[in-house]
Amino acid sequence: MGLLSVFLNKAPHQSTISRWYGEFKHGRVSLSDDPRVGAPKTAVTQENVDAVRKLIIEDRHISKTSIQKILHDELGVRKLVSRWIPHLLTEEQKAARSAVWVFQGEEKPTKAVATFVPKAGHIATIPLNEQRTVTADWYTTICLPKVIIDPRKINPERRIILHQNNASSHTAQKTRQYLTEENVELLDHPRYSPDLSPNDFFTFPKIKNRLRGQRFQSPEEAVDAFKNAVLDLPANEWNKCFENWFERMQMYIDLRGEYFEKQ
């Protein structure tokens, strides 16, 4: 009790003291660790670096603190908007569209929703039901019609500009053909730039805060809660989102694709 009263939670456990007592009883006099055979253990090996590199490519939401040293010192990346991205972009990367898509991990069934938001507010939320991954068939027959065809029933001459990334379902020949037939213009999204995606820097953080701590009994209930949370966002919030987006894009143009820090 003497050590505990003095050192409180820093005091060694009783089992540790018993082990020390046994060591010194049998003749140990040094307080230092014994020499060990082989090189010191380290997490930063080429094998681990390659493994982490693969993880980052497959999932840019990765945020494990145990690989911080590899990410920062070995790969030279930093974190922007909860995703790991390279410090420096090549000209090719600046010109390419994003390879990051919300539906990741084909090994497991995917439960997700696709959300489309114009400046006036929410237009459609489409759940991904009864299939493993997003495909061009699903995207062109179920998803996009709700975004393109339904609004044009009201205004057939309406101009539609679609902002999306470089997911395989987006770049498939079937999708490109569908968008051409529907006279939809595409707005390219710079690679590794979640801070230029309204869903990443506005919609998802807003909805995440509103739904934090809630539990749902079924995927359907969760989707309904997501829809309601999106619909509850006032029009002035969406206006601010798009104004912010245009400002960010102008900064991106002015800096020729280089990163910029939040002012």
Secondary structure, DSSP 8 states (H G I E B T S, - for coil): -HHHHHHGGGS--HHHHHHHHHHHHTT----S----SSS---S--HHHHHHHHHHHHH-TT---GGGHHIIIIIS-EEEETTEEEESS--HHHHHSB----SS--TTS----EEEE--TTS--EEEE--SSSS--HHHIIIIIHHHHHHHHHHH-TT---EEE----HHHHSHHHHHHHHHTT-EEE--BTT-GGG-HIIIIIHHHHHHHHTT---SSHHHHHHHHHHHHHHS-HHHHHHHHHHHHHHHHHHHHTTT------
